[in-house]
Amino acid sequence: MANRFVLNETSYHGAGAIREIVPEIKNRGFRKVFVASDPDLVNFGVTAKVTDLLKDADIPFTLYSNIQPNPTIENVQAGVEEFKASGADAIVAIGGGSSMDTSKAIGIIIANPEFADVRSLEGVAPTKHPSVPILAVPTTAGTAAEVTINYVITDVQNKRKFVCVDPHDIPVIAFVDPEMMSSMPKGLTAATGMDALTHAIEGYITAGAWELSDMFHIKAIQLIAKNLRSAVANEPAGREAMALAQYIAGMGFSNVGLGVDHSMAHTLSAYYNMPHGKACATLLPTVMAFNAPVTGEKYRDIAAAFDVEGAYTMPIEEARAAAVAAVKKLGEDVGIVMSLKGVVPMEDVDQLSADAFKDACTPGNPRPVSPEIIKELYLSLM
């Protein structure tokens, strides 16, 4: 069986990367763009860093900001109608995973109107046409949605998040500019950075991992281990390294999948509106410890990426424990509280576990799970 790899057509990296958005729009002949960004970014002037460039270049645009932190079916459907009314022929997505995921769903539905009910996009939907062209400008260093073929939408009515996987949704261009991330508060920087680490670690050990994806994931782990604390302190070098690290992690996991940490995190977000990055970070050491027995030598590499002395000479059980401890220490150092106490009511645990088991990320976990096992993992953090 052949291994497929899907990446952006073009990406720009480094401080000032967003200045390339105007020549790209003009060179590609787009007449008008639909700017999708969340309301907080609009209010705090972050979105304006891009829209001011569009104004100065006389590029017409329509701004859509009806996007929640965990974007809903309704956010997508409203965006589809706004896009139709706008007369735009491309989307500029500015923000974190919320803006990116909403833009992907809008772009796919505009190009494939038979999927207008949104729920039909769950899983690997048989869309026939590429999304409306998306130009992605991330403002967080975590989701890597600008380089992935995945997006997640919340079904509020049924209290669930569903994962969509579609090569047709990948943004054609990514502008990964650390200056767009400099306004992130410490808590968000920490949570999104730990989300990127979760992507890298789960992608490294997932059932679909292979040499090409391993190359991206281990490099991402190294960069995050060395730079997340610096980024949380808002140091420019740390910000730039994390912008690159989360993108590299996305290049990998988008093509090989994730695991049960993400399944459980998606469900926490759907039930309690818990920020995705925080949910992933809270679960990570616990899920790593559960998966450790089936990971071969890979936790040695993770321990070495965290500069654990003797990672390649100590017994494998010690190396695995050291990797888990290093990840937990990083999370604690950047302020992540790794507990679900007071978050999950006991009466929800059975249904929460059943729903997490059904999540699209579960089959990628390297160690088989059941609803009962997932329940034990939740309870261990309560």
N, C-alpha and C positions, 0 to 999 in steps of 0.2 A: 504494500500500500504506500502510495506517495504521500509525503508530508507537504502540506500547503503553507505558504507564508504570504500574508497580505500586509502591505505597508502603505503609507501616504505616497502620493505621487511626488510631493515636494514638501520639505519642511525647512524652516529657518530657526536658528538657535542663537541665543545670546542677547545681551542688552541692546535694545534698539531694534529688535527683530520685527516689531509691529510696523516699522516704517516701510517694510516691503509690501504691505497690504495694498497700498494704492497702485504701484506698478503692476502687481499681479492682477488686480481687478481690471485695470485698463488693458493689459496685454491679452487677457482672456476675453475681452469684449463684453463683459457684463454691463448691462445698462442701468440696473438698479439693484440694490441689495436689501435684504431683509435682516435686520440686526436683532438677534435674540440674546437677551441678557437679563439677569435677575434684578428685581427692584432694588435690592441693597446696593449692588454695584452701580446702578444708575444714580441712586441718591448720594453715594459717596464719591461720585465723579470718576470712578474707574472706567466705566463704559465710555465716557467722554474722551479718554485718551485715544480711543480708536475713532469714534464718531467725529471728533474734531479733525482728524486726518481726512476723513471722507468729505467733510464740509469744505476744507481748504482746497480739496482737489475737485470740487463741484461734482461729487459722486452722489446722486440721490439715494436716500435710504428711508426705510420705515422701521421704527423701533418697536419691538414687541417684548414686554417684560412681565407678562402674566405667567410667571414660572415660580413654583414653590421649591424649597430645598430638596424635597423628594417629589419630583414632577409627576403629576397625575394624568390620567387619561383625559380629563377635562382641559388641562393646560395644553395638551397636544391638539385636541380637537379645536379649541379656540384659536390656537396658532395656525392651524391649517386654513381656517376661514380668513384670518388676517392676512396670511400669505397670498391667498387667492385674490383678495381685494387690493393688495399692494402693487401688483404688477411687477414684482421683483423677479429676477432670474437666477439669483444666488443667495445663499444664507451666510451671514457672518455671525458665528456663535462666539460670544464673549462670556467667560465665566468658568465655573467648575463643572463637575459632572452633570449638574442639573440643567444648565443651559445647553451643554453639548448633547445630552440625551434627548432633551425636548426637540432640539434642532434636527437630530437624526430621524426621530419619529415623524416630524413634520415633512422633512425632505423625502423620506421614503413614501409617505402617503400621497404627497403631491405627484410623485412619479408613478405610483402604483395605487390608484384610487380605490381599487377593490379591497384594500386593507384599511378602509376608513374607520372601522369600528375599533381600531387600535389593539384590542385584545388578540386579534388574529395574527398579530406580529410576534407573539410569544414563541420562544424557541427558535428554530431555524426556519423562518418563513420563506416560502417559495416565491419571493418577489422576482420579477422579470427585468426591471429597469433600475439603473443606478439612481440614487438619491439626487435631488436638486444639488448642484455643487455647494459644498460646505467649506468655508474658510474658518478655521478654528483658532481662537485666541484664548488659551487657558489662563486663568487668574489664580489657580491653586496648583500646588505641586503634589499631586496625589493620584487623581483618577486616571490620567493618561487617556481620557476619552477622545482626545484629538488624534490619537493614532490607533484606536481600537475599532474592531468591527462589532462591538457590543454596546447595548444601551439598556437601561433599566427604567421601567415605568411603574408607578404605584396605582393599584386598583383600590381606591378608597372604599368602594362599596363592599368588596370582599376581603378587605384588610390583608392585602398581599402585594408584594412587588414581583413583577415578572421580568425575566431576562430575555432580550431579543438578540439574536446573533445573525448578522447579515453582512457579507462582504460588500454589498451595495451601499452600505451606510457610511463607510469610512470617509472622513473629510479629505478633500483633494489636497488641501494645503494646511499645514500647521505652522503657527507663529509662536514659538515657545520663548517668550521674553520674560526673564526674571524680574524686570522692572514692573511688569503687570502684576506680580505677586508680592511686591514689597509692602503693600498695605494690609496683608493678611495679619490678623492678631495672632498672638502666641498660641492660643488654644487651637485655632484652625490650622495653623502651620504644623503643629504637632500631630493633630488628628489626620490631616491629609498626608503628611509624611509617613506616618505609620500605615496608612492605607497603601501607599506605594510599596512599603516594605512587605506588607501582606501579599500584594500582587507578585512581588519578586520571589518570595519564599514559596507561596503556593504554586506559582508557575514553575519553580525549580523542581518541585517534588511531585507535581501532578502526574496522573497516569499518562498523559499525552506528551510529556517532556521529551526532548531529544537534543542532540548536540547544538543545533543552531539556537534554539530557545534557551538552552543552558548558558550559552555565552552571554546573552543579554541579561539573564536573571542574576548571575553571580556578580557581574559588573555593577548592576543596580544595587545589590545588597552591599557591596563594598562602598559605593558612594554614599548610600544612606547611613550606614554605620559611622562613617567618618564626618558627615556633614549635617545631619538633622539637628543636632544640638546647636550648631552654629546658625542654621537657618531660623530656628526658634528664637535665637538671640537677635535676629534680624540683621545679621552680618551679610554683606553683599556676596562674598565668596560662597557662603553656605547656601544662600538663595539660588545662586547660579548653578551650583552643583546639584541641588535638589530638583531644580527645573529639568536638568538633563537626566538625573537618575529616574525620576518618575516616568519620563518619556521612554527611556530604555526599557524599563520594566513593562510598559505597555506594549512595546514592540514584541516582547516575548509572550506575555500571558494572553494577549488577544488571539494568538495563533494556536495555543495549546490548552487553554482553559485554566480553571482555578479549582477550588475544593470546598470543603464543608465550612470553613471559616466564613466564606462569603455567603454560603447558603444560610447560615445562622444569622449573619449580620443583616442580610436582606430582610429576614423575617422580623428582627428587632426593629428595623426602621419602619416596616409596614405597620407593626402593631403600636409602637410607641413614638414614632417620628424621631427616633434616635439618629443623630448624624451618622452617615455611613462610615466615615473614617474612624470615628470613635468606637463604633460597634466592632469593626474589624480589629482595631488595636486592642480592645478589651479581651477579645477572644483568642488573639494570636498565640500567646505562650501556651495556653491550655490545649489548643488544637495541635500546635506543634508537638507537644509532649505526647498526645494521643497517637499522632502519626509516626513518631520517631522509630518504632520497631521495624517499619517497612521501608525505610528511606535509604538503605544501603550505607554508602559512605558520604552521602551528600551533606549531612549535618557537620561533617568535618570541614567541608568547604565553607559552610555558613559560619562556623566558629572561627575559622581562619580569616574570613572577611571582617570579623569583629576583632581581629588581632588577639585572639585567645592563644596564649603561649602553649606550645605543645599540641596544637590541634591535630596534627598528623601523626603524633607518636603515642598519645594516650589511648587507652582502650576505647572501643567505639561507643560503649554505653556512656563513658565519661564525656566524650566529644559531643554526643547528642545532648546530654544534660547541660553542657557548657554553652552550646548554641542557644538552647531555650533560655538559659539564665541571662545570656548577653542581650537577647531580644527583650526580655522582661525588664532588664536594667535600663535599656534605652527608653522604653516606654515610660518607665517611672521617672527617669531623668527629665523627660519633656512634659511631665505632668499628666500622663494618662492614668486614670484610676481603673485598675483592672478588676472590676467587680460589677456584678449585676444586682447587688443588694439594693433593695428599694426601687429597682427598675422594673423587674418582672414579677407580677403577682403569681403566687403559687398555683392559683386556679387556671392560669393561662398556659402552664408549662407543657401539658400534654398536646394541646392543639398547636402551640408554637413549634414543638419538636416535629410533629407530623407535617406541618407546612414547610419547615426547613428541609426535611427529608425529600420533599417533592421539588425543591428548587433545582433549576437547571445546572447549577454548579456542583451538585452533589456527586454525580457520576465521575467527575474528574478527581475526586479525593483518592489518594494512593492507598488508603486503608478502608475497607468496606465499613459502612455505617448502617444503622437502622434507626427508626424513630426512638427506640429505647436508649441507644447509645448517645444520640444527640441530646436526649433528655438528661442523661447523666452529665454530659458536658455543660449544659446550661446550669444544672443544679450545683455543680462544683464551683460555680462563680457566684452563687447566691448565698 
